[in-house]
Amino acid sequence: MAGFDPALDQELYSEETELNNFNFKVSVMSYNDGQPKMQISRKRKLQSGETSFAKLGRLTLEEIDCIFPLIEKVKKHMEDNKPPEAEEAPAEEESEKSE
């Protein structure tokens, strides 16, 4: 099985917010045109001004309050852009069932 190919990973939508020394990003990602999924990431702001990936791990109540509105926006985006459900196959004729 081939490994992860960053060229196949698409960001469909994202929202960001800052809290203390962290930047939170909530996004909708699709890999290889697959099912869109929500991703939450956290980056730490360094003294140099650069950012560095930080494990999301556990969240404080303050962090939850900060990112929850972003999660709601991402959820709405996913609902508004949901592909139409596949049409159900027509029911088999009664005569075909008995054959």
MIVEX-625064 format. One record per atom (N, C-alpha, C): residue number from 1; residue in three letters; z, y, x. Coordinates in steps of 0.05 Angstrom, whole numbers, plus 5000, padded with zeros to 4 digits. Atoms other than C-alpha are relative to their C-alpha. Layout:
<atoms>
<i = NUM | aa = ALA | pz = Z | py = Y | px = X>
...
</atoms>
This chain:
<atoms>
<i = 1 | aa = MET | pz = 5000 | py = 4976 | px = 5017>
<i = 1 | aa = MET | pz = 5000 | py = 5000 | px = 5000>
<i = 1 | aa = MET | pz = 5000 | py = 5025 | px = 5018>
<i = 2 | aa = ALA | pz = 5002 | py = 4976 | px = 4984>
<i = 2 | aa = ALA | pz = 4981 | py = 5068 | px = 5027>
<i = 2 | aa = ALA | pz = 5025 | py = 5018 | px = 4995>
<i = 3 | aa = GLY | pz = 4977 | py = 4982 | px = 5003>
<i = 3 | aa = GLY | pz = 5036 | py = 5120 | px = 5038>
<i = 3 | aa = GLY | pz = 4993 | py = 5025 | px = 4984>
<i = 4 | aa = PHE | pz = 5003 | py = 4975 | px = 5015>
<i = 4 | aa = PHE | pz = 5046 | py = 5187 | px = 5005>
<i = 4 | aa = PHE | pz = 4979 | py = 5018 | px = 5013>
<i = 5 | aa = ASP | pz = 5021 | py = 4981 | px = 4991>
<i = 5 | aa = ASP | pz = 4986 | py = 5234 | px = 5011>
<i = 5 | aa = ASP | pz = 5005 | py = 5027 | px = 4988>
<i = 6 | aa = PRO | pz = 4994 | py = 4974 | px = 5011>
<i = 6 | aa = PRO | pz = 5007 | py = 5307 | px = 5004>
<i = 6 | aa = PRO | pz = 4976 | py = 5014 | px = 4986>
<i = 7 | aa = ALA | pz = 5024 | py = 4988 | px = 5012>
<i = 7 | aa = ALA | pz = 4935 | py = 5325 | px = 4986>
<i = 7 | aa = ALA | pz = 4997 | py = 4992 | px = 4971>
<i = 8 | aa = LEU | pz = 5002 | py = 5010 | px = 5028>
<i = 8 | aa = LEU | pz = 4942 | py = 5285 | px = 4921>
<i = 8 | aa = LEU | pz = 5023 | py = 5011 | px = 4982>
<i = 9 | aa = ASP | pz = 4977 | py = 4989 | px = 5015>
<i = 9 | aa = ASP | pz = 5007 | py = 5321 | px = 4900>
<i = 9 | aa = ASP | pz = 4993 | py = 5028 | px = 4990>
<i = 10 | aa = GLN | pz = 5006 | py = 4975 | px = 5012>
<i = 10 | aa = GLN | pz = 4994 | py = 5378 | px = 4852>
<i = 10 | aa = GLN | pz = 5024 | py = 5013 | px = 4987>
<i = 11 | aa = GLU | pz = 4980 | py = 4985 | px = 5014>
<i = 11 | aa = GLU | pz = 5042 | py = 5432 | px = 4830>
<i = 11 | aa = GLU | pz = 4987 | py = 5013 | px = 4976>
<i = 12 | aa = LEU | pz = 5013 | py = 4989 | px = 5024>
<i = 12 | aa = LEU | pz = 5024 | py = 5448 | px = 4758>
<i = 12 | aa = LEU | pz = 5014 | py = 5025 | px = 4989>
<i = 13 | aa = TYR | pz = 4985 | py = 4977 | px = 5010>
<i = 13 | aa = TYR | pz = 5079 | py = 5499 | px = 4744>
<i = 13 | aa = TYR | pz = 5026 | py = 5001 | px = 5015>
<i = 14 | aa = SER | pz = 4974 | py = 4999 | px = 4987>
<i = 14 | aa = SER | pz = 5142 | py = 5525 | px = 4777>
<i = 14 | aa = SER | pz = 5014 | py = 5027 | px = 4994>
<i = 15 | aa = GLU | pz = 4983 | py = 4977 | px = 5004>
<i = 15 | aa = GLU | pz = 5199 | py = 5574 | px = 4769>
<i = 15 | aa = GLU | pz = 5021 | py = 4999 | px = 5022>
<i = 16 | aa = GLU | pz = 4980 | py = 5000 | px = 4978>
<i = 16 | aa = GLU | pz = 5248 | py = 5596 | px = 4824>
<i = 16 | aa = GLU | pz = 5022 | py = 5020 | px = 4993>
<i = 17 | aa = THR | pz = 4978 | py = 4982 | px = 5003>
<i = 17 | aa = THR | pz = 5316 | py = 5629 | px = 4825>
<i = 17 | aa = THR | pz = 5018 | py = 4998 | px = 5025>
<i = 18 | aa = GLU | pz = 4982 | py = 4999 | px = 4977>
<i = 18 | aa = GLU | pz = 5368 | py = 5648 | px = 4878>
<i = 18 | aa = GLU | pz = 5029 | py = 5001 | px = 4990>
<i = 19 | aa = LEU | pz = 4972 | py = 4999 | px = 5005>
<i = 19 | aa = LEU | pz = 5442 | py = 5637 | px = 4879>
<i = 19 | aa = LEU | pz = 5015 | py = 4997 | px = 5027>
<i = 20 | aa = ASN | pz = 4986 | py = 5000 | px = 4975>
<i = 20 | aa = ASN | pz = 5487 | py = 5653 | px = 4938>
<i = 20 | aa = ASN | pz = 4980 | py = 4997 | px = 5023>
<i = 21 | aa = ASN | pz = 5018 | py = 5005 | px = 4977>
<i = 21 | aa = ASN | pz = 5452 | py = 5625 | px = 5000>
<i = 21 | aa = ASN | pz = 4979 | py = 4979 | px = 4994>
<i = 22 | aa = PHE | pz = 5019 | py = 5021 | px = 5008>
<i = 22 | aa = PHE | pz = 5407 | py = 5578 | px = 4961>
<i = 22 | aa = PHE | pz = 4978 | py = 5011 | px = 4983>
<i = 23 | aa = ASN | pz = 5023 | py = 4995 | px = 5017>
<i = 23 | aa = ASN | pz = 5339 | py = 5582 | px = 4929>
<i = 23 | aa = ASN | pz = 4994 | py = 4974 | px = 4986>
<i = 24 | aa = PHE | pz = 5006 | py = 5024 | px = 5016>
<i = 24 | aa = PHE | pz = 5327 | py = 5533 | px = 4872>
<i = 24 | aa = PHE | pz = 4972 | py = 5002 | px = 4988>
<i = 25 | aa = LYS | pz = 5027 | py = 5000 | px = 5011>
<i = 25 | aa = LYS | pz = 5258 | py = 5513 | px = 4849>
<i = 25 | aa = LYS | pz = 4998 | py = 4976 | px = 4981>
<i = 26 | aa = VAL | pz = 5004 | py = 5020 | px = 5020>
<i = 26 | aa = VAL | pz = 5243 | py = 5475 | px = 4785>
<i = 26 | aa = VAL | pz = 4970 | py = 5000 | px = 4994>
<i = 27 | aa = SER | pz = 5029 | py = 5000 | px = 5002>
<i = 27 | aa = SER | pz = 5171 | py = 5452 | px = 4781>
<i = 27 | aa = SER | pz = 4990 | py = 4975 | px = 4985>
<i = 28 | aa = VAL | pz = 5013 | py = 5023 | px = 5011>
<i = 28 | aa = VAL | pz = 5123 | py = 5405 | px = 4746>
<i = 28 | aa = VAL | pz = 4979 | py = 4991 | px = 5020>
<i = 29 | aa = MET | pz = 5018 | py = 5012 | px = 4980>
<i = 29 | aa = MET | pz = 5087 | py = 5359 | px = 4794>
<i = 29 | aa = MET | pz = 4985 | py = 4976 | px = 4988>
<i = 30 | aa = SER | pz = 5017 | py = 5023 | px = 5008>
<i = 30 | aa = SER | pz = 5031 | py = 5308 | px = 4785>
<i = 30 | aa = SER | pz = 4988 | py = 4989 | px = 5026>
<i = 31 | aa = TYR | pz = 5011 | py = 5013 | px = 4977>
<i = 31 | aa = TYR | pz = 5013 | py = 5258 | px = 4838>
<i = 31 | aa = TYR | pz = 4975 | py = 4984 | px = 4993>
<i = 32 | aa = ASN | pz = 5025 | py = 5015 | px = 5004>
<i = 32 | aa = ASN | pz = 4941 | py = 5233 | px = 4839>
<i = 32 | aa = ASN | pz = 4992 | py = 5001 | px = 4970>
<i = 33 | aa = ASP | pz = 5007 | py = 4995 | px = 5029>
<i = 33 | aa = ASP | pz = 4929 | py = 5262 | px = 4768>
<i = 33 | aa = ASP | pz = 5017 | py = 4982 | px = 4982>
<i = 34 | aa = GLY | pz = 4982 | py = 5017 | px = 5016>
<i = 34 | aa = GLY | pz = 4987 | py = 5219 | px = 4743>
<i = 34 | aa = GLY | pz = 5016 | py = 5016 | px = 4980>
<i = 35 | aa = GLN | pz = 4982 | py = 4987 | px = 5020>
<i = 35 | aa = GLN | pz = 5040 | py = 5235 | px = 4691>
<i = 35 | aa = GLN | pz = 5015 | py = 5023 | px = 5013>
<i = 36 | aa = PRO | pz = 4985 | py = 4977 | px = 4990>
<i = 36 | aa = PRO | pz = 5070 | py = 5304 | px = 4702>
<i = 36 | aa = PRO | pz = 5030 | py = 4994 | px = 4999>
<i = 37 | aa = LYS | pz = 4972 | py = 5005 | px = 4999>
<i = 37 | aa = LYS | pz = 5143 | py = 5301 | px = 4723>
<i = 37 | aa = LYS | pz = 5014 | py = 5025 | px = 5011>
<i = 38 | aa = MET | pz = 4985 | py = 4977 | px = 4991>
<i = 38 | aa = MET | pz = 5197 | py = 5353 | px = 4734>
<i = 38 | aa = MET | pz = 5013 | py = 4994 | px = 5027>
<i = 39 | aa = GLN | pz = 4987 | py = 5003 | px = 4974>
<i = 39 | aa = GLN | pz = 5223 | py = 5364 | px = 4805>
<i = 39 | aa = GLN | pz = 5018 | py = 5024 | px = 5004>
<i = 40 | aa = ILE | pz = 4981 | py = 4979 | px = 4994>
<i = 40 | aa = ILE | pz = 5284 | py = 5404 | px = 4825>
<i = 40 | aa = ILE | pz = 5006 | py = 4999 | px = 5030>
<i = 41 | aa = SER | pz = 4995 | py = 5000 | px = 4971>
<i = 41 | aa = SER | pz = 5292 | py = 5426 | px = 4897>
<i = 41 | aa = SER | pz = 5018 | py = 5024 | px = 5007>
<i = 42 | aa = ARG | pz = 4981 | py = 4979 | px = 4990>
<i = 42 | aa = ARG | pz = 5342 | py = 5468 | px = 4936>
<i = 42 | aa = ARG | pz = 4993 | py = 5006 | px = 5029>
<i = 43 | aa = LYS | pz = 5004 | py = 4992 | px = 4972>
<i = 43 | aa = LYS | pz = 5330 | py = 5508 | px = 4999>
<i = 43 | aa = LYS | pz = 5023 | py = 5019 | px = 5008>
<i = 44 | aa = ARG | pz = 4979 | py = 4983 | px = 4989>
<i = 44 | aa = ARG | pz = 5384 | py = 5540 | px = 5042>
<i = 44 | aa = ARG | pz = 4988 | py = 5023 | px = 5015>
<i = 45 | aa = LYS | pz = 5009 | py = 4976 | px = 4985>
<i = 45 | aa = LYS | pz = 5373 | py = 5611 | px = 5067>
<i = 45 | aa = LYS | pz = 5015 | py = 5001 | px = 5027>
<i = 46 | aa = LEU | pz = 4988 | py = 4999 | px = 4974>
<i = 46 | aa = LEU | pz = 5386 | py = 5613 | px = 5142>
<i = 46 | aa = LEU | pz = 5004 | py = 5029 | px = 5008>
<i = 47 | aa = GLN | pz = 4994 | py = 4972 | px = 4991>
<i = 47 | aa = GLN | pz = 5413 | py = 5675 | px = 5179>
<i = 47 | aa = GLN | pz = 4974 | py = 5013 | px = 5010>
<i = 48 | aa = SER | pz = 5025 | py = 4989 | px = 4989>
<i = 48 | aa = SER | pz = 5344 | py = 5682 | px = 5210>
<i = 48 | aa = SER | pz = 4981 | py = 5010 | px = 4978>
<i = 49 | aa = GLY | pz = 5017 | py = 4992 | px = 5022>
<i = 49 | aa = GLY | pz = 5315 | py = 5694 | px = 5141>
<i = 49 | aa = GLY | pz = 4982 | py = 4977 | px = 4990>
<i = 50 | aa = GLU | pz = 5016 | py = 5023 | px = 5008>
<i = 50 | aa = GLU | pz = 5278 | py = 5628 | px = 5140>
<i = 50 | aa = GLU | pz = 5016 | py = 4982 | px = 4981>
<i = 51 | aa = THR | pz = 4987 | py = 5019 | px = 5018>
<i = 51 | aa = THR | pz = 5293 | py = 5573 | px = 5090>
<i = 51 | aa = THR | pz = 4997 | py = 4971 | px = 5011>
<i = 52 | aa = SER | pz = 5000 | py = 5028 | px = 4991>
<i = 52 | aa = SER | pz = 5309 | py = 5500 | px = 5103>
<i = 52 | aa = SER | pz = 5007 | py = 4982 | px = 4976>
<i = 53 | aa = PHE | pz = 4995 | py = 5019 | px = 5022>
<i = 53 | aa = PHE | pz = 5307 | py = 5441 | px = 5055>
<i = 53 | aa = PHE | pz = 5029 | py = 4991 | px = 5000>
<i = 54 | aa = ALA | pz = 4973 | py = 5010 | px = 5003>
<i = 54 | aa = ALA | pz = 5376 | py = 5422 | px = 5028>
<i = 54 | aa = ALA | pz = 5001 | py = 4979 | px = 4978>
<i = 55 | aa = LYS | pz = 4997 | py = 5021 | px = 5020>
<i = 55 | aa = LYS | pz = 5394 | py = 5359 | px = 4991>
<i = 55 | aa = LYS | pz = 5010 | py = 5012 | px = 4974>
<i = 56 | aa = LEU | pz = 4991 | py = 4989 | px = 5026>
<i = 56 | aa = LEU | pz = 5401 | py = 5375 | px = 4916>
<i = 56 | aa = LEU | pz = 5028 | py = 4990 | px = 4994>
<i = 57 | aa = GLY | pz = 4973 | py = 5012 | px = 5003>
<i = 57 | aa = GLY | pz = 5460 | py = 5327 | px = 4908>
<i = 57 | aa = GLY | pz = 5014 | py = 5009 | px = 4975>
<i = 58 | aa = ARG | pz = 4983 | py = 4992 | px = 5022>
<i = 58 | aa = ARG | pz = 5516 | py = 5350 | px = 4863>
<i = 58 | aa = ARG | pz = 4997 | py = 5030 | px = 4995>
<i = 59 | aa = LEU | pz = 5003 | py = 4971 | px = 5007>
<i = 59 | aa = LEU | pz = 5513 | py = 5417 | px = 4826>
<i = 59 | aa = LEU | pz = 5027 | py = 5010 | px = 4989>
<i = 60 | aa = THR | pz = 4977 | py = 4987 | px = 5012>
<i = 60 | aa = THR | pz = 5569 | py = 5465 | px = 4810>
<i = 60 | aa = THR | pz = 4992 | py = 5010 | px = 4972>
<i = 61 | aa = LEU | pz = 5005 | py = 4989 | px = 5026>
<i = 61 | aa = LEU | pz = 5575 | py = 5494 | px = 4740>
<i = 61 | aa = LEU | pz = 4983 | py = 5025 | px = 5003>
<i = 62 | aa = GLU | pz = 5015 | py = 4976 | px = 4995>
<i = 62 | aa = GLU | pz = 5550 | py = 5560 | px = 4767>
<i = 62 | aa = GLU | pz = 4970 | py = 4994 | px = 5007>
<i = 63 | aa = GLU | pz = 5027 | py = 5008 | px = 4994>
<i = 63 | aa = GLU | pz = 5488 | py = 5526 | px = 4796>
<i = 63 | aa = GLU | pz = 4985 | py = 4989 | px = 4976>
<i = 64 | aa = ILE | pz = 5012 | py = 5011 | px = 5025>
<i = 64 | aa = ILE | pz = 5475 | py = 5489 | px = 4731>
<i = 64 | aa = ILE | pz = 4992 | py = 5023 | px = 4982>
<i = 65 | aa = ASP | pz = 5006 | py = 4977 | px = 5016>
<i = 65 | aa = ASP | pz = 5480 | py = 5555 | px = 4693>
<i = 65 | aa = ASP | pz = 4976 | py = 5016 | px = 5010>
<i = 66 | aa = CYS | pz = 5021 | py = 4985 | px = 4987>
<i = 66 | aa = CYS | pz = 5431 | py = 5586 | px = 4742>
<i = 66 | aa = CYS | pz = 4973 | py = 4986 | px = 4996>
<i = 67 | aa = ILE | pz = 5026 | py = 5014 | px = 5002>
<i = 67 | aa = ILE | pz = 5377 | py = 5531 | px = 4738>
<i = 67 | aa = ILE | pz = 4993 | py = 4990 | px = 4972>
<i = 68 | aa = PHE | pz = 5005 | py = 5010 | px = 5027>
<i = 68 | aa = PHE | pz = 5385 | py = 5510 | px = 4666>
<i = 68 | aa = PHE | pz = 4978 | py = 5015 | px = 4985>
<i = 69 | aa = PRO | pz = 5022 | py = 4986 | px = 5013>
<i = 69 | aa = PRO | pz = 5340 | py = 5566 | px = 4639>
<i = 69 | aa = PRO | pz = 4972 | py = 4992 | px = 5011>
<i = 70 | aa = LEU | pz = 5026 | py = 5008 | px = 4987>
<i = 70 | aa = LEU | pz = 5286 | py = 5544 | px = 4689>
<i = 70 | aa = LEU | pz = 4992 | py = 4972 | px = 4990>
<i = 71 | aa = ILE | pz = 5006 | py = 5027 | px = 5011>
<i = 71 | aa = ILE | pz = 5292 | py = 5472 | px = 4665>
<i = 71 | aa = ILE | pz = 4989 | py = 5002 | px = 4972>
<i = 72 | aa = GLU | pz = 5010 | py = 4996 | px = 5028>
<i = 72 | aa = GLU | pz = 5282 | py = 5496 | px = 4593>
<i = 72 | aa = GLU | pz = 4971 | py = 5010 | px = 5001>
<i = 73 | aa = LYS | pz = 5028 | py = 4990 | px = 4998>
<i = 73 | aa = LYS | pz = 5219 | py = 5534 | px = 4614>
<i = 73 | aa = LYS | pz = 4981 | py = 4978 | px = 5009>
<i = 74 | aa = VAL | pz = 5017 | py = 5022 | px = 4991>
<i = 74 | aa = VAL | pz = 5192 | py = 5474 | px = 4651>
<i = 74 | aa = VAL | pz = 4996 | py = 4979 | px = 4978>
<i = 75 | aa = LYS | pz = 5002 | py = 5019 | px = 5023>
<i = 75 | aa = LYS | pz = 5207 | py = 5429 | px = 4591>
<i = 75 | aa = LYS | pz = 4980 | py = 5010 | px = 4980>
<i = 76 | aa = LYS | pz = 5019 | py = 4988 | px = 5019>
<i = 76 | aa = LYS | pz = 5169 | py = 5477 | px = 4546>
<i = 76 | aa = LYS | pz = 4972 | py = 4998 | px = 5010>
<i = 77 | aa = HIS | pz = 5026 | py = 5002 | px = 4988>
<i = 77 | aa = HIS | pz = 5111 | py = 5479 | px = 4594>
<i = 77 | aa = HIS | pz = 4989 | py = 4971 | px = 4997>
<i = 78 | aa = MET | pz = 5008 | py = 5028 | px = 5001>
<i = 78 | aa = MET | pz = 5109 | py = 5403 | px = 4595>
<i = 78 | aa = MET | pz = 4993 | py = 4992 | px = 4971>
<i = 79 | aa = GLU | pz = 5006 | py = 5006 | px = 5028>
<i = 79 | aa = GLU | pz = 5112 | py = 5399 | px = 4518>
<i = 79 | aa = GLU | pz = 4974 | py = 5014 | px = 4991>
<i = 80 | aa = ASP | pz = 5024 | py = 4985 | px = 5008>
<i = 80 | aa = ASP | pz = 5058 | py = 5453 | px = 4510>
<i = 80 | aa = ASP | pz = 4974 | py = 4988 | px = 5012>
<i = 81 | aa = ASN | pz = 5023 | py = 5011 | px = 4986>
<i = 81 | aa = ASN | pz = 5012 | py = 5417 | px = 4559>
<i = 81 | aa = ASN | pz = 4998 | py = 4970 | px = 4999>
<i = 82 | aa = LYS | pz = 4999 | py = 5029 | px = 5003>
<i = 82 | aa = LYS | pz = 5025 | py = 5346 | px = 4537>
<i = 82 | aa = LYS | pz = 4972 | py = 4990 | px = 4991>
<i = 83 | aa = PRO | pz = 5026 | py = 5010 | px = 5009>
<i = 83 | aa = PRO | pz = 4960 | py = 5306 | px = 4532>
<i = 83 | aa = PRO | pz = 5003 | py = 4987 | px = 4972>
<i = 84 | aa = PRO | pz = 4998 | py = 5012 | px = 5026>
<i = 84 | aa = PRO | pz = 4943 | py = 5283 | px = 4462>
<i = 84 | aa = PRO | pz = 5005 | py = 4970 | px = 5002>
<i = 85 | aa = GLU | pz = 4994 | py = 5028 | px = 5000>
<i = 85 | aa = GLU | pz = 4970 | py = 5215 | px = 4445>
<i = 85 | aa = GLU | pz = 4975 | py = 4983 | px = 4995>
<i = 86 | aa = ALA | pz = 5023 | py = 5017 | px = 5004>
<i = 86 | aa = ALA | pz = 4921 | py = 5158 | px = 4449>
<i = 86 | aa = ALA | pz = 5000 | py = 4991 | px = 4970>
<i = 87 | aa = GLU | pz = 5002 | py = 5008 | px = 5028>
<i = 87 | aa = GLU | pz = 4895 | py = 5141 | px = 4380>
<i = 87 | aa = GLU | pz = 5007 | py = 4970 | px = 4997>
<i = 88 | aa = GLU | pz = 4993 | py = 5028 | px = 5004>
<i = 88 | aa = GLU | pz = 4922 | py = 5077 | px = 4351>
<i = 88 | aa = GLU | pz = 4975 | py = 4984 | px = 4993>
<i = 89 | aa = ALA | pz = 5023 | py = 5017 | px = 5006>
<i = 89 | aa = ALA | pz = 4872 | py = 5019 | px = 4347>
<i = 89 | aa = ALA | pz = 5002 | py = 4994 | px = 4970>
<i = 90 | aa = PRO | pz = 5000 | py = 5006 | px = 5029>
<i = 90 | aa = PRO | pz = 4851 | py = 5005 | px = 4275>
<i = 90 | aa = PRO | pz = 5012 | py = 4972 | px = 4996>
<i = 91 | aa = ALA | pz = 4988 | py = 5026 | px = 5006>
<i = 91 | aa = ALA | pz = 4889 | py = 4948 | px = 4242>
<i = 91 | aa = ALA | pz = 4978 | py = 4979 | px = 4996>
<i = 92 | aa = GLU | pz = 5019 | py = 5021 | px = 5002>
<i = 92 | aa = GLU | pz = 4854 | py = 4882 | px = 4245>
<i = 92 | aa = GLU | pz = 4996 | py = 4993 | px = 4970>
<i = 93 | aa = GLU | pz = 5005 | py = 5009 | px = 5027>
<i = 93 | aa = GLU | pz = 4820 | py = 4858 | px = 4182>
<i = 93 | aa = GLU | pz = 5015 | py = 4974 | px = 4995>
<i = 94 | aa = GLU | pz = 4985 | py = 5024 | px = 5008>
<i = 94 | aa = GLU | pz = 4859 | py = 4804 | px = 4144>
<i = 94 | aa = GLU | pz = 4985 | py = 4975 | px = 5007>
<i = 95 | aa = SER | pz = 5016 | py = 5024 | px = 4995>
<i = 95 | aa = SER | pz = 4801 | py = 4756 | px = 4152>
<i = 95 | aa = SER | pz = 4999 | py = 4993 | px = 5030>
<i = 96 | aa = GLU | pz = 5000 | py = 5005 | px = 4971>
<i = 96 | aa = GLU | pz = 4801 | py = 4764 | px = 4228>
<i = 96 | aa = GLU | pz = 5026 | py = 4988 | px = 5009>
<i = 97 | aa = LYS | pz = 4974 | py = 5012 | px = 4993>
<i = 97 | aa = LYS | pz = 4875 | py = 4747 | px = 4231>
<i = 97 | aa = LYS | pz = 5001 | py = 4971 | px = 4995>
<i = 98 | aa = SER | pz = 4998 | py = 5029 | px = 5008>
<i = 98 | aa = SER | pz = 4865 | py = 4680 | px = 4197>
<i = 98 | aa = SER | pz = 4981 | py = 4983 | px = 5016>
<i = 99 | aa = GLU | pz = 5019 | py = 5016 | px = 4985>
<i = 99 | aa = GLU | pz = 4809 | py = 4658 | px = 4244>
<i = 99 | aa = GLU | pz = 5012 | py = 4989 | px = 5025>
</atoms>
